[in-house]
Amino acid sequence: MFFLTTPSQAANKSTDIAEIDVAKIRAVNEAYASAWLKNDRTAVLRIFSNDAVLIPQGNGPVQGIDAIEKFWWPVDGPRTTIKTFTITTEEIGGQGKLGYVRGTFRFTFSYEEKGKTRDQTNVGNYLMIMKRQPNGNWLISHRMWGDLTR
């Protein structure tokens, strides 16, 4: 017998980690988008491990929570406000204490610099690796993304 699996069904399947861990990984992914929608720096940073690594398209790795904060919220950089943020989850899986989530994102934002405000949209793919903590919670240890051609 042959079965077709849609992306949403595939995102719910994981044979290597417990379903409760799949749900927790999904919740962290959703909390990430929600924190950005609230423009809540503390909430965004709280779901990363202290030694987390960002791998942004076109830049070198950004390692450690302090470096991540400076990367996204530079002291003398433009003030950025996220207006919309949607994610899709195409795949969740893992083994043992490591998990991952892969999908696409779309967000709109405005940034204010030198008295002028500009609006932009960003669309792309993402991959996050997460580690299960001793208390059973999951934190993002690595996040990478790439923009899609519009």
Sequence and secondary structure as in RCSB ss.txt:
>XXXX:A:sequence
MFFLTTPSQAANKSTDIAEIDVAKIRAVNEAYASAWLKNDRTAVLRIFSNDAVLIPQGNGPVQGIDAIEKFWWPV
DGPRTTIKTFTITTEEIGGQGKLGYVRGTFRFTFSYEEKGKTRDQTNVGNYLMIMKRQPNGNWLISHRMWGDLTR
>XXXX:A:secstr
      HHHHHT  SSS HHHHHHHHHHHHHHHHHHHTT HHHHHHTEEEEEEEE TTS  EESHHHHHHHHS T
TS EEEEEEEEEEEEEEEEETTEEEEEEEEEEEEEEEETTEEEEEEEEEEEEEEEEE TTS EEEEEEEEEE   
